[in-house]
Amino acid sequence: MKKLYCFDFDGTLTYKDTMFMYLKFYAPVKFRVQFIKHVPLFILLKLKLAETEKVKKSFIGSILKGQSQDKIEKKAKQFFEVNYPKIVRENALDFIENIDRDNTKSLLVTASLDIWTKPFAEAFQMKLISTRAEFKDGIFTGNFIGRNCNGEEKLTRIKEEINDARYDKIIAFGDTSGDKQMLKWANEGHYQFFH
């Protein structure tokens, strides 16, 4: 039986949102300053009066834009080493470690950036589908390649990844409205399964 597992990352497999964690880890002082500056935008976001993608780009860019890919990736590796496995839910880790790898493809599908999620995907032995950071000449532009990997975009990207491969069973795990389409599309959609 050929299975496809699709796991959301933040909140589903982890206890916390890794975007804020990584940015704070990268530049603690700058993070605090930019966080305060972005509070009005975060409020508009909560009230659904601002676009998630724009606010996210603005906040991440305010801390990482103009930084070298080298430094960003080095910090991501350190961030992983400091936080893995303690930020991962124990039962999620258990589940992942017991996946039968023979007839299974596992995807880590996240709106978080590839910058800091890649080491986790590698540790989980999963293919990463995420929001992609744009680098030009080894420098982060502050932009994304393509769209923020959330909601409908998650599903689009999963379908691109599996192409026309056939699976007997597709099982998805998520914990927010951003996972709704993915959960609905799967044969088995599990909401807050590891909570």
MODELLER restraints for C-alpha pairs under 7 A, 6 or more apart:
rsr = mdl.restraints
at = mdl.atoms
rsr.add(forms.Gaussian(group=physical.xy_distance, feature=features.Distance(at['CA:1:A'], at['CA:103:A']), mean=6.61, stdev=0.5))
rsr.add(forms.Gaussian(group=physical.xy_distance, feature=features.Distance(at['CA:1:A'], at['CA:168:A']), mean=6.02, stdev=0.5))
rsr.add(forms.Gaussian(group=physical.xy_distance, feature=features.Distance(at['CA:2:A'], at['CA:103:A']), mean=4.91, stdev=0.5))
rsr.add(forms.Gaussian(group=physical.xy_distance, feature=features.Distance(at['CA:2:A'], at['CA:104:A']), mean=5.84, stdev=0.5))
rsr.add(forms.Gaussian(group=physical.xy_distance, feature=features.Distance(at['CA:2:A'], at['CA:167:A']), mean=5.15, stdev=0.5))
rsr.add(forms.Gaussian(group=physical.xy_distance, feature=features.Distance(at['CA:2:A'], at['CA:168:A']), mean=5.24, stdev=0.5))
rsr.add(forms.Gaussian(group=physical.xy_distance, feature=features.Distance(at['CA:2:A'], at['CA:169:A']), mean=6.66, stdev=0.5))
rsr.add(forms.Gaussian(group=physical.xy_distance, feature=features.Distance(at['CA:3:A'], at['CA:103:A']), mean=6.29, stdev=0.5))
rsr.add(forms.Gaussian(group=physical.xy_distance, feature=features.Distance(at['CA:3:A'], at['CA:104:A']), mean=4.75, stdev=0.5))
rsr.add(forms.Gaussian(group=physical.xy_distance, feature=features.Distance(at['CA:3:A'], at['CA:105:A']), mean=6.46, stdev=0.5))
rsr.add(forms.Gaussian(group=physical.xy_distance, feature=features.Distance(at['CA:3:A'], at['CA:167:A']), mean=5.52, stdev=0.5))
rsr.add(forms.Gaussian(group=physical.xy_distance, feature=features.Distance(at['CA:3:A'], at['CA:168:A']), mean=5.95, stdev=0.5))
rsr.add(forms.Gaussian(group=physical.xy_distance, feature=features.Distance(at['CA:3:A'], at['CA:169:A']), mean=4.93, stdev=0.5))
rsr.add(forms.Gaussian(group=physical.xy_distance, feature=features.Distance(at['CA:3:A'], at['CA:170:A']), mean=5.86, stdev=0.5))
rsr.add(forms.Gaussian(group=physical.xy_distance, feature=features.Distance(at['CA:4:A'], at['CA:104:A']), mean=5.72, stdev=0.5))
rsr.add(forms.Gaussian(group=physical.xy_distance, feature=features.Distance(at['CA:4:A'], at['CA:105:A']), mean=4.95, stdev=0.5))
rsr.add(forms.Gaussian(group=physical.xy_distance, feature=features.Distance(at['CA:4:A'], at['CA:106:A']), mean=5.87, stdev=0.5))
rsr.add(forms.Gaussian(group=physical.xy_distance, feature=features.Distance(at['CA:4:A'], at['CA:167:A']), mean=6.39, stdev=0.5))
rsr.add(forms.Gaussian(group=physical.xy_distance, feature=features.Distance(at['CA:4:A'], at['CA:169:A']), mean=6.36, stdev=0.5))
rsr.add(forms.Gaussian(group=physical.xy_distance, feature=features.Distance(at['CA:4:A'], at['CA:170:A']), mean=4.72, stdev=0.5))
rsr.add(forms.Gaussian(group=physical.xy_distance, feature=features.Distance(at['CA:4:A'], at['CA:171:A']), mean=6.19, stdev=0.5))
rsr.add(forms.Gaussian(group=physical.xy_distance, feature=features.Distance(at['CA:5:A'], at['CA:105:A']), mean=6.28, stdev=0.5))
rsr.add(forms.Gaussian(group=physical.xy_distance, feature=features.Distance(at['CA:5:A'], at['CA:106:A']), mean=4.64, stdev=0.5))
rsr.add(forms.Gaussian(group=physical.xy_distance, feature=features.Distance(at['CA:5:A'], at['CA:107:A']), mean=6.09, stdev=0.5))
rsr.add(forms.Gaussian(group=physical.xy_distance, feature=features.Distance(at['CA:5:A'], at['CA:170:A']), mean=6.01, stdev=0.5))
rsr.add(forms.Gaussian(group=physical.xy_distance, feature=features.Distance(at['CA:5:A'], at['CA:171:A']), mean=4.94, stdev=0.5))
rsr.add(forms.Gaussian(group=physical.xy_distance, feature=features.Distance(at['CA:5:A'], at['CA:172:A']), mean=5.79, stdev=0.5))
rsr.add(forms.Gaussian(group=physical.xy_distance, feature=features.Distance(at['CA:6:A'], at['CA:106:A']), mean=6.05, stdev=0.5))
rsr.add(forms.Gaussian(group=physical.xy_distance, feature=features.Distance(at['CA:6:A'], at['CA:107:A']), mean=4.86, stdev=0.5))
rsr.add(forms.Gaussian(group=physical.xy_distance, feature=features.Distance(at['CA:6:A'], at['CA:108:A']), mean=6.13, stdev=0.5))
rsr.add(forms.Gaussian(group=physical.xy_distance, feature=features.Distance(at['CA:6:A'], at['CA:109:A']), mean=6.45, stdev=0.5))
rsr.add(forms.Gaussian(group=physical.xy_distance, feature=features.Distance(at['CA:6:A'], at['CA:171:A']), mean=6.25, stdev=0.5))
rsr.add(forms.Gaussian(group=physical.xy_distance, feature=features.Distance(at['CA:6:A'], at['CA:172:A']), mean=4.55, stdev=0.5))
rsr.add(forms.Gaussian(group=physical.xy_distance, feature=features.Distance(at['CA:6:A'], at['CA:173:A']), mean=6.30, stdev=0.5))
rsr.add(forms.Gaussian(group=physical.xy_distance, feature=features.Distance(at['CA:7:A'], at['CA:107:A']), mean=6.14, stdev=0.5))
rsr.add(forms.Gaussian(group=physical.xy_distance, feature=features.Distance(at['CA:7:A'], at['CA:108:A']), mean=4.99, stdev=0.5))
rsr.add(forms.Gaussian(group=physical.xy_distance, feature=features.Distance(at['CA:7:A'], at['CA:109:A']), mean=5.74, stdev=0.5))
rsr.add(forms.Gaussian(group=physical.xy_distance, feature=features.Distance(at['CA:7:A'], at['CA:172:A']), mean=5.85, stdev=0.5))
rsr.add(forms.Gaussian(group=physical.xy_distance, feature=features.Distance(at['CA:7:A'], at['CA:173:A']), mean=4.94, stdev=0.5))
rsr.add(forms.Gaussian(group=physical.xy_distance, feature=features.Distance(at['CA:7:A'], at['CA:174:A']), mean=6.56, stdev=0.5))
rsr.add(forms.Gaussian(group=physical.xy_distance, feature=features.Distance(at['CA:8:A'], at['CA:108:A']), mean=6.02, stdev=0.5))
rsr.add(forms.Gaussian(group=physical.xy_distance, feature=features.Distance(at['CA:8:A'], at['CA:109:A']), mean=4.98, stdev=0.5))
rsr.add(forms.Gaussian(group=physical.xy_distance, feature=features.Distance(at['CA:8:A'], at['CA:110:A']), mean=5.43, stdev=0.5))
rsr.add(forms.Gaussian(group=physical.xy_distance, feature=features.Distance(at['CA:8:A'], at['CA:173:A']), mean=6.02, stdev=0.5))
rsr.add(forms.Gaussian(group=physical.xy_distance, feature=features.Distance(at['CA:8:A'], at['CA:174:A']), mean=5.11, stdev=0.5))
rsr.add(forms.Gaussian(group=physical.xy_distance, feature=features.Distance(at['CA:9:A'], at['CA:108:A']), mean=6.54, stdev=0.5))
rsr.add(forms.Gaussian(group=physical.xy_distance, feature=features.Distance(at['CA:9:A'], at['CA:109:A']), mean=6.67, stdev=0.5))
rsr.add(forms.Gaussian(group=physical.xy_distance, feature=features.Distance(at['CA:9:A'], at['CA:110:A']), mean=5.58, stdev=0.5))
rsr.add(forms.Gaussian(group=physical.xy_distance, feature=features.Distance(at['CA:10:A'], at['CA:16:A']), mean=6.36, stdev=0.5))
rsr.add(forms.Gaussian(group=physical.xy_distance, feature=features.Distance(at['CA:10:A'], at['CA:17:A']), mean=5.11, stdev=0.5))
rsr.add(forms.Gaussian(group=physical.xy_distance, feature=features.Distance(at['CA:10:A'], at['CA:18:A']), mean=6.40, stdev=0.5))
rsr.add(forms.Gaussian(group=physical.xy_distance, feature=features.Distance(at['CA:11:A'], at['CA:17:A']), mean=6.28, stdev=0.5))
rsr.add(forms.Gaussian(group=physical.xy_distance, feature=features.Distance(at['CA:11:A'], at['CA:175:A']), mean=6.43, stdev=0.5))
rsr.add(forms.Gaussian(group=physical.xy_distance, feature=features.Distance(at['CA:12:A'], at['CA:174:A']), mean=5.57, stdev=0.5))
rsr.add(forms.Gaussian(group=physical.xy_distance, feature=features.Distance(at['CA:12:A'], at['CA:175:A']), mean=5.43, stdev=0.5))
rsr.add(forms.Gaussian(group=physical.xy_distance, feature=features.Distance(at['CA:12:A'], at['CA:192:A']), mean=6.28, stdev=0.5))
rsr.add(forms.Gaussian(group=physical.xy_distance, feature=features.Distance(at['CA:12:A'], at['CA:194:A']), mean=6.72, stdev=0.5))
rsr.add(forms.Gaussian(group=physical.xy_distance, feature=features.Distance(at['CA:13:A'], at['CA:88:A']), mean=5.64, stdev=0.5))
rsr.add(forms.Gaussian(group=physical.xy_distance, feature=features.Distance(at['CA:13:A'], at['CA:89:A']), mean=5.71, stdev=0.5))
rsr.add(forms.Gaussian(group=physical.xy_distance, feature=features.Distance(at['CA:13:A'], at['CA:92:A']), mean=5.73, stdev=0.5))
rsr.add(forms.Gaussian(group=physical.xy_distance, feature=features.Distance(at['CA:14:A'], at['CA:87:A']), mean=5.39, stdev=0.5))
rsr.add(forms.Gaussian(group=physical.xy_distance, feature=features.Distance(at['CA:14:A'], at['CA:88:A']), mean=4.25, stdev=0.5))
rsr.add(forms.Gaussian(group=physical.xy_distance, feature=features.Distance(at['CA:14:A'], at['CA:89:A']), mean=5.44, stdev=0.5))
rsr.add(forms.Gaussian(group=physical.xy_distance, feature=features.Distance(at['CA:15:A'], at['CA:87:A']), mean=5.64, stdev=0.5))
rsr.add(forms.Gaussian(group=physical.xy_distance, feature=features.Distance(at['CA:15:A'], at['CA:88:A']), mean=6.23, stdev=0.5))
rsr.add(forms.Gaussian(group=physical.xy_distance, feature=features.Distance(at['CA:15:A'], at['CA:89:A']), mean=6.22, stdev=0.5))
rsr.add(forms.Gaussian(group=physical.xy_distance, feature=features.Distance(at['CA:16:A'], at['CA:87:A']), mean=6.89, stdev=0.5))
rsr.add(forms.Gaussian(group=physical.xy_distance, feature=features.Distance(at['CA:19:A'], at['CA:112:A']), mean=6.36, stdev=0.5))
rsr.add(forms.Gaussian(group=physical.xy_distance, feature=features.Distance(at['CA:22:A'], at['CA:79:A']), mean=6.65, stdev=0.5))
rsr.add(forms.Gaussian(group=physical.xy_distance, feature=features.Distance(at['CA:23:A'], at['CA:31:A']), mean=6.40, stdev=0.5))
rsr.add(forms.Gaussian(group=physical.xy_distance, feature=features.Distance(at['CA:24:A'], at['CA:31:A']), mean=5.30, stdev=0.5))
rsr.add(forms.Gaussian(group=physical.xy_distance, feature=features.Distance(at['CA:25:A'], at['CA:79:A']), mean=6.99, stdev=0.5))
rsr.add(forms.Gaussian(group=physical.xy_distance, feature=features.Distance(at['CA:26:A'], at['CA:75:A']), mean=6.45, stdev=0.5))
rsr.add(forms.Gaussian(group=physical.xy_distance, feature=features.Distance(at['CA:30:A'], at['CA:63:A']), mean=6.55, stdev=0.5))
rsr.add(forms.Gaussian(group=physical.xy_distance, feature=features.Distance(at['CA:31:A'], at['CA:63:A']), mean=6.65, stdev=0.5))
rsr.add(forms.Gaussian(group=physical.xy_distance, feature=features.Distance(at['CA:34:A'], at['CA:62:A']), mean=6.70, stdev=0.5))
rsr.add(forms.Gaussian(group=physical.xy_distance, feature=features.Distance(at['CA:38:A'], at['CA:59:A']), mean=6.92, stdev=0.5))
rsr.add(forms.Gaussian(group=physical.xy_distance, feature=features.Distance(at['CA:41:A'], at['CA:55:A']), mean=6.57, stdev=0.5))
rsr.add(forms.Gaussian(group=physical.xy_distance, feature=features.Distance(at['CA:44:A'], at['CA:50:A']), mean=5.37, stdev=0.5))
rsr.add(forms.Gaussian(group=physical.xy_distance, feature=features.Distance(at['CA:45:A'], at['CA:51:A']), mean=6.70, stdev=0.5))
rsr.add(forms.Gaussian(group=physical.xy_distance, feature=features.Distance(at['CA:45:A'], at['CA:52:A']), mean=6.54, stdev=0.5))
rsr.add(forms.Gaussian(group=physical.xy_distance, feature=features.Distance(at['CA:53:A'], at['CA:148:A']), mean=5.93, stdev=0.5))
rsr.add(forms.Gaussian(group=physical.xy_distance, feature=features.Distance(at['CA:57:A'], at['CA:142:A']), mean=6.72, stdev=0.5))
rsr.add(forms.Gaussian(group=physical.xy_distance, feature=features.Distance(at['CA:57:A'], at['CA:143:A']), mean=6.59, stdev=0.5))
rsr.add(forms.Gaussian(group=physical.xy_distance, feature=features.Distance(at['CA:61:A'], at['CA:142:A']), mean=4.40, stdev=0.5))
rsr.add(forms.Gaussian(group=physical.xy_distance, feature=features.Distance(at['CA:64:A'], at['CA:140:A']), mean=6.88, stdev=0.5))
rsr.add(forms.Gaussian(group=physical.xy_distance, feature=features.Distance(at['CA:64:A'], at['CA:142:A']), mean=6.84, stdev=0.5))
rsr.add(forms.Gaussian(group=physical.xy_distance, feature=features.Distance(at['CA:65:A'], at['CA:140:A']), mean=5.32, stdev=0.5))
rsr.add(forms.Gaussian(group=physical.xy_distance, feature=features.Distance(at['CA:65:A'], at['CA:141:A']), mean=5.52, stdev=0.5))
rsr.add(forms.Gaussian(group=physical.xy_distance, feature=features.Distance(at['CA:65:A'], at['CA:142:A']), mean=4.57, stdev=0.5))
rsr.add(forms.Gaussian(group=physical.xy_distance, feature=features.Distance(at['CA:66:A'], at['CA:139:A']), mean=5.67, stdev=0.5))
rsr.add(forms.Gaussian(group=physical.xy_distance, feature=features.Distance(at['CA:66:A'], at['CA:140:A']), mean=5.36, stdev=0.5))
rsr.add(forms.Gaussian(group=physical.xy_distance, feature=features.Distance(at['CA:66:A'], at['CA:141:A']), mean=6.17, stdev=0.5))
rsr.add(forms.Gaussian(group=physical.xy_distance, feature=features.Distance(at['CA:67:A'], at['CA:139:A']), mean=5.63, stdev=0.5))
rsr.add(forms.Gaussian(group=physical.xy_distance, feature=features.Distance(at['CA:67:A'], at['CA:140:A']), mean=5.68, stdev=0.5))
rsr.add(forms.Gaussian(group=physical.xy_distance, feature=features.Distance(at['CA:68:A'], at['CA:138:A']), mean=5.72, stdev=0.5))
rsr.add(forms.Gaussian(group=physical.xy_distance, feature=features.Distance(at['CA:68:A'], at['CA:139:A']), mean=4.48, stdev=0.5))
rsr.add(forms.Gaussian(group=physical.xy_distance, feature=features.Distance(at['CA:68:A'], at['CA:140:A']), mean=6.27, stdev=0.5))
rsr.add(forms.Gaussian(group=physical.xy_distance, feature=features.Distance(at['CA:69:A'], at['CA:138:A']), mean=5.17, stdev=0.5))
rsr.add(forms.Gaussian(group=physical.xy_distance, feature=features.Distance(at['CA:69:A'], at['CA:139:A']), mean=5.51, stdev=0.5))
rsr.add(forms.Gaussian(group=physical.xy_distance, feature=features.Distance(at['CA:69:A'], at['CA:140:A']), mean=6.31, stdev=0.5))
rsr.add(forms.Gaussian(group=physical.xy_distance, feature=features.Distance(at['CA:73:A'], at['CA:115:A']), mean=6.45, stdev=0.5))
rsr.add(forms.Gaussian(group=physical.xy_distance, feature=features.Distance(at['CA:76:A'], at['CA:115:A']), mean=6.58, stdev=0.5))
rsr.add(forms.Gaussian(group=physical.xy_distance, feature=features.Distance(at['CA:76:A'], at['CA:116:A']), mean=4.87, stdev=0.5))
rsr.add(forms.Gaussian(group=physical.xy_distance, feature=features.Distance(at['CA:77:A'], at['CA:119:A']), mean=6.57, stdev=0.5))
rsr.add(forms.Gaussian(group=physical.xy_distance, feature=features.Distance(at['CA:80:A'], at['CA:119:A']), mean=6.44, stdev=0.5))
rsr.add(forms.Gaussian(group=physical.xy_distance, feature=features.Distance(at['CA:80:A'], at['CA:120:A']), mean=6.95, stdev=0.5))
rsr.add(forms.Gaussian(group=physical.xy_distance, feature=features.Distance(at['CA:91:A'], at['CA:194:A']), mean=6.19, stdev=0.5))
rsr.add(forms.Gaussian(group=physical.xy_distance, feature=features.Distance(at['CA:92:A'], at['CA:194:A']), mean=5.80, stdev=0.5))
rsr.add(forms.Gaussian(group=physical.xy_distance, feature=features.Distance(at['CA:96:A'], at['CA:124:A']), mean=6.82, stdev=0.5))
rsr.add(forms.Gaussian(group=physical.xy_distance, feature=features.Distance(at['CA:106:A'], at['CA:126:A']), mean=5.11, stdev=0.5))
rsr.add(forms.Gaussian(group=physical.xy_distance, feature=features.Distance(at['CA:106:A'], at['CA:127:A']), mean=6.44, stdev=0.5))
rsr.add(forms.Gaussian(group=physical.xy_distance, feature=features.Distance(at['CA:107:A'], at['CA:126:A']), mean=5.19, stdev=0.5))
rsr.add(forms.Gaussian(group=physical.xy_distance, feature=features.Distance(at['CA:107:A'], at['CA:127:A']), mean=4.86, stdev=0.5))
rsr.add(forms.Gaussian(group=physical.xy_distance, feature=features.Distance(at['CA:107:A'], at['CA:128:A']), mean=5.96, stdev=0.5))
rsr.add(forms.Gaussian(group=physical.xy_distance, feature=features.Distance(at['CA:107:A'], at['CA:129:A']), mean=6.85, stdev=0.5))
rsr.add(forms.Gaussian(group=physical.xy_distance, feature=features.Distance(at['CA:108:A'], at['CA:121:A']), mean=6.33, stdev=0.5))
rsr.add(forms.Gaussian(group=physical.xy_distance, feature=features.Distance(at['CA:108:A'], at['CA:126:A']), mean=5.98, stdev=0.5))
rsr.add(forms.Gaussian(group=physical.xy_distance, feature=features.Distance(at['CA:108:A'], at['CA:127:A']), mean=6.09, stdev=0.5))
rsr.add(forms.Gaussian(group=physical.xy_distance, feature=features.Distance(at['CA:108:A'], at['CA:128:A']), mean=4.96, stdev=0.5))
rsr.add(forms.Gaussian(group=physical.xy_distance, feature=features.Distance(at['CA:108:A'], at['CA:129:A']), mean=5.92, stdev=0.5))
rsr.add(forms.Gaussian(group=physical.xy_distance, feature=features.Distance(at['CA:109:A'], at['CA:128:A']), mean=6.37, stdev=0.5))
rsr.add(forms.Gaussian(group=physical.xy_distance, feature=features.Distance(at['CA:109:A'], at['CA:129:A']), mean=4.77, stdev=0.5))
rsr.add(forms.Gaussian(group=physical.xy_distance, feature=features.Distance(at['CA:109:A'], at['CA:130:A']), mean=5.82, stdev=0.5))
rsr.add(forms.Gaussian(group=physical.xy_distance, feature=features.Distance(at['CA:109:A'], at['CA:154:A']), mean=6.69, stdev=0.5))
rsr.add(forms.Gaussian(group=physical.xy_distance, feature=features.Distance(at['CA:110:A'], at['CA:129:A']), mean=6.34, stdev=0.5))
rsr.add(forms.Gaussian(group=physical.xy_distance, feature=features.Distance(at['CA:110:A'], at['CA:130:A']), mean=4.78, stdev=0.5))
rsr.add(forms.Gaussian(group=physical.xy_distance, feature=features.Distance(at['CA:110:A'], at['CA:131:A']), mean=6.99, stdev=0.5))
rsr.add(forms.Gaussian(group=physical.xy_distance, feature=features.Distance(at['CA:110:A'], at['CA:149:A']), mean=6.23, stdev=0.5))
rsr.add(forms.Gaussian(group=physical.xy_distance, feature=features.Distance(at['CA:111:A'], at['CA:130:A']), mean=5.54, stdev=0.5))
rsr.add(forms.Gaussian(group=physical.xy_distance, feature=features.Distance(at['CA:111:A'], at['CA:131:A']), mean=5.35, stdev=0.5))
rsr.add(forms.Gaussian(group=physical.xy_distance, feature=features.Distance(at['CA:111:A'], at['CA:148:A']), mean=6.05, stdev=0.5))
rsr.add(forms.Gaussian(group=physical.xy_distance, feature=features.Distance(at['CA:111:A'], at['CA:149:A']), mean=4.41, stdev=0.5))
rsr.add(forms.Gaussian(group=physical.xy_distance, feature=features.Distance(at['CA:111:A'], at['CA:150:A']), mean=5.19, stdev=0.5))
rsr.add(forms.Gaussian(group=physical.xy_distance, feature=features.Distance(at['CA:112:A'], at['CA:130:A']), mean=6.16, stdev=0.5))
rsr.add(forms.Gaussian(group=physical.xy_distance, feature=features.Distance(at['CA:112:A'], at['CA:131:A']), mean=5.84, stdev=0.5))
rsr.add(forms.Gaussian(group=physical.xy_distance, feature=features.Distance(at['CA:113:A'], at['CA:130:A']), mean=5.89, stdev=0.5))
rsr.add(forms.Gaussian(group=physical.xy_distance, feature=features.Distance(at['CA:113:A'], at['CA:131:A']), mean=4.72, stdev=0.5))
rsr.add(forms.Gaussian(group=physical.xy_distance, feature=features.Distance(at['CA:113:A'], at['CA:132:A']), mean=5.62, stdev=0.5))
rsr.add(forms.Gaussian(group=physical.xy_distance, feature=features.Distance(at['CA:113:A'], at['CA:133:A']), mean=6.37, stdev=0.5))
rsr.add(forms.Gaussian(group=physical.xy_distance, feature=features.Distance(at['CA:114:A'], at['CA:130:A']), mean=5.65, stdev=0.5))
rsr.add(forms.Gaussian(group=physical.xy_distance, feature=features.Distance(at['CA:114:A'], at['CA:131:A']), mean=6.13, stdev=0.5))
rsr.add(forms.Gaussian(group=physical.xy_distance, feature=features.Distance(at['CA:114:A'], at['CA:132:A']), mean=5.47, stdev=0.5))
rsr.add(forms.Gaussian(group=physical.xy_distance, feature=features.Distance(at['CA:114:A'], at['CA:133:A']), mean=6.68, stdev=0.5))
rsr.add(forms.Gaussian(group=physical.xy_distance, feature=features.Distance(at['CA:115:A'], at['CA:133:A']), mean=6.82, stdev=0.5))
rsr.add(forms.Gaussian(group=physical.xy_distance, feature=features.Distance(at['CA:118:A'], at['CA:128:A']), mean=6.70, stdev=0.5))
rsr.add(forms.Gaussian(group=physical.xy_distance, feature=features.Distance(at['CA:121:A'], at['CA:127:A']), mean=6.44, stdev=0.5))
rsr.add(forms.Gaussian(group=physical.xy_distance, feature=features.Distance(at['CA:121:A'], at['CA:128:A']), mean=5.84, stdev=0.5))
rsr.add(forms.Gaussian(group=physical.xy_distance, feature=features.Distance(at['CA:130:A'], at['CA:149:A']), mean=5.59, stdev=0.5))
rsr.add(forms.Gaussian(group=physical.xy_distance, feature=features.Distance(at['CA:131:A'], at['CA:144:A']), mean=6.87, stdev=0.5))
rsr.add(forms.Gaussian(group=physical.xy_distance, feature=features.Distance(at['CA:131:A'], at['CA:147:A']), mean=6.83, stdev=0.5))
rsr.add(forms.Gaussian(group=physical.xy_distance, feature=features.Distance(at['CA:131:A'], at['CA:148:A']), mean=5.15, stdev=0.5))
rsr.add(forms.Gaussian(group=physical.xy_distance, feature=features.Distance(at['CA:131:A'], at['CA:149:A']), mean=4.86, stdev=0.5))
rsr.add(forms.Gaussian(group=physical.xy_distance, feature=features.Distance(at['CA:132:A'], at['CA:144:A']), mean=5.39, stdev=0.5))
rsr.add(forms.Gaussian(group=physical.xy_distance, feature=features.Distance(at['CA:132:A'], at['CA:145:A']), mean=5.26, stdev=0.5))
rsr.add(forms.Gaussian(group=physical.xy_distance, feature=features.Distance(at['CA:133:A'], at['CA:143:A']), mean=6.35, stdev=0.5))
rsr.add(forms.Gaussian(group=physical.xy_distance, feature=features.Distance(at['CA:133:A'], at['CA:144:A']), mean=4.67, stdev=0.5))
rsr.add(forms.Gaussian(group=physical.xy_distance, feature=features.Distance(at['CA:133:A'], at['CA:145:A']), mean=6.02, stdev=0.5))
rsr.add(forms.Gaussian(group=physical.xy_distance, feature=features.Distance(at['CA:134:A'], at['CA:140:A']), mean=5.94, stdev=0.5))
rsr.add(forms.Gaussian(group=physical.xy_distance, feature=features.Distance(at['CA:134:A'], at['CA:141:A']), mean=5.89, stdev=0.5))
rsr.add(forms.Gaussian(group=physical.xy_distance, feature=features.Distance(at['CA:134:A'], at['CA:142:A']), mean=6.97, stdev=0.5))
rsr.add(forms.Gaussian(group=physical.xy_distance, feature=features.Distance(at['CA:134:A'], at['CA:143:A']), mean=5.49, stdev=0.5))
rsr.add(forms.Gaussian(group=physical.xy_distance, feature=features.Distance(at['CA:134:A'], at['CA:144:A']), mean=5.12, stdev=0.5))
rsr.add(forms.Gaussian(group=physical.xy_distance, feature=features.Distance(at['CA:134:A'], at['CA:145:A']), mean=5.46, stdev=0.5))
rsr.add(forms.Gaussian(group=physical.xy_distance, feature=features.Distance(at['CA:135:A'], at['CA:141:A']), mean=5.68, stdev=0.5))
rsr.add(forms.Gaussian(group=physical.xy_distance, feature=features.Distance(at['CA:150:A'], at['CA:178:A']), mean=5.41, stdev=0.5))
rsr.add(forms.Gaussian(group=physical.xy_distance, feature=features.Distance(at['CA:151:A'], at['CA:178:A']), mean=4.28, stdev=0.5))
rsr.add(forms.Gaussian(group=physical.xy_distance, feature=features.Distance(at['CA:151:A'], at['CA:179:A']), mean=5.69, stdev=0.5))
rsr.add(forms.Gaussian(group=physical.xy_distance, feature=features.Distance(at['CA:151:A'], at['CA:180:A']), mean=6.67, stdev=0.5))
rsr.add(forms.Gaussian(group=physical.xy_distance, feature=features.Distance(at['CA:151:A'], at['CA:181:A']), mean=6.11, stdev=0.5))
rsr.add(forms.Gaussian(group=physical.xy_distance, feature=features.Distance(at['CA:152:A'], at['CA:181:A']), mean=6.03, stdev=0.5))
rsr.add(forms.Gaussian(group=physical.xy_distance, feature=features.Distance(at['CA:154:A'], at['CA:182:A']), mean=6.76, stdev=0.5))
rsr.add(forms.Gaussian(group=physical.xy_distance, feature=features.Distance(at['CA:155:A'], at['CA:181:A']), mean=6.61, stdev=0.5))
rsr.add(forms.Gaussian(group=physical.xy_distance, feature=features.Distance(at['CA:155:A'], at['CA:182:A']), mean=5.49, stdev=0.5))
rsr.add(forms.Gaussian(group=physical.xy_distance, feature=features.Distance(at['CA:169:A'], at['CA:187:A']), mean=6.15, stdev=0.5))
rsr.add(forms.Gaussian(group=physical.xy_distance, feature=features.Distance(at['CA:170:A'], at['CA:186:A']), mean=5.08, stdev=0.5))
rsr.add(forms.Gaussian(group=physical.xy_distance, feature=features.Distance(at['CA:170:A'], at['CA:187:A']), mean=5.21, stdev=0.5))
rsr.add(forms.Gaussian(group=physical.xy_distance, feature=features.Distance(at['CA:170:A'], at['CA:188:A']), mean=6.44, stdev=0.5))
rsr.add(forms.Gaussian(group=physical.xy_distance, feature=features.Distance(at['CA:171:A'], at['CA:186:A']), mean=5.61, stdev=0.5))
rsr.add(forms.Gaussian(group=physical.xy_distance, feature=features.Distance(at['CA:171:A'], at['CA:187:A']), mean=6.04, stdev=0.5))
rsr.add(forms.Gaussian(group=physical.xy_distance, feature=features.Distance(at['CA:171:A'], at['CA:188:A']), mean=4.75, stdev=0.5))
rsr.add(forms.Gaussian(group=physical.xy_distance, feature=features.Distance(at['CA:171:A'], at['CA:189:A']), mean=5.97, stdev=0.5))
rsr.add(forms.Gaussian(group=physical.xy_distance, feature=features.Distance(at['CA:172:A'], at['CA:182:A']), mean=6.81, stdev=0.5))
rsr.add(forms.Gaussian(group=physical.xy_distance, feature=features.Distance(at['CA:172:A'], at['CA:183:A']), mean=5.57, stdev=0.5))
rsr.add(forms.Gaussian(group=physical.xy_distance, feature=features.Distance(at['CA:172:A'], at['CA:186:A']), mean=5.95, stdev=0.5))
rsr.add(forms.Gaussian(group=physical.xy_distance, feature=features.Distance(at['CA:172:A'], at['CA:188:A']), mean=6.25, stdev=0.5))
rsr.add(forms.Gaussian(group=physical.xy_distance, feature=features.Distance(at['CA:172:A'], at['CA:189:A']), mean=4.85, stdev=0.5))
rsr.add(forms.Gaussian(group=physical.xy_distance, feature=features.Distance(at['CA:172:A'], at['CA:190:A']), mean=6.05, stdev=0.5))
rsr.add(forms.Gaussian(group=physical.xy_distance, feature=features.Distance(at['CA:173:A'], at['CA:183:A']), mean=6.80, stdev=0.5))
rsr.add(forms.Gaussian(group=physical.xy_distance, feature=features.Distance(at['CA:173:A'], at['CA:189:A']), mean=6.05, stdev=0.5))
rsr.add(forms.Gaussian(group=physical.xy_distance, feature=features.Distance(at['CA:173:A'], at['CA:190:A']), mean=4.80, stdev=0.5))
rsr.add(forms.Gaussian(group=physical.xy_distance, feature=features.Distance(at['CA:173:A'], at['CA:191:A']), mean=6.03, stdev=0.5))
rsr.add(forms.Gaussian(group=physical.xy_distance, feature=features.Distance(at['CA:173:A'], at['CA:193:A']), mean=6.88, stdev=0.5))
rsr.add(forms.Gaussian(group=physical.xy_distance, feature=features.Distance(at['CA:174:A'], at['CA:183:A']), mean=6.98, stdev=0.5))
rsr.add(forms.Gaussian(group=physical.xy_distance, feature=features.Distance(at['CA:174:A'], at['CA:190:A']), mean=6.45, stdev=0.5))
rsr.add(forms.Gaussian(group=physical.xy_distance, feature=features.Distance(at['CA:174:A'], at['CA:191:A']), mean=5.23, stdev=0.5))
rsr.add(forms.Gaussian(group=physical.xy_distance, feature=features.Distance(at['CA:174:A'], at['CA:192:A']), mean=6.08, stdev=0.5))
rsr.add(forms.Gaussian(group=physical.xy_distance, feature=features.Distance(at['CA:175:A'], at['CA:191:A']), mean=5.34, stdev=0.5))
rsr.add(forms.Gaussian(group=physical.xy_distance, feature=features.Distance(at['CA:175:A'], at['CA:192:A']), mean=4.73, stdev=0.5))
rsr.add(forms.Gaussian(group=physical.xy_distance, feature=features.Distance(at['CA:183:A'], at['CA:189:A']), mean=4.23, stdev=0.5))
rsr.add(forms.Gaussian(group=physical.xy_distance, feature=features.Distance(at['CA:183:A'], at['CA:190:A']), mean=6.77, stdev=0.5))
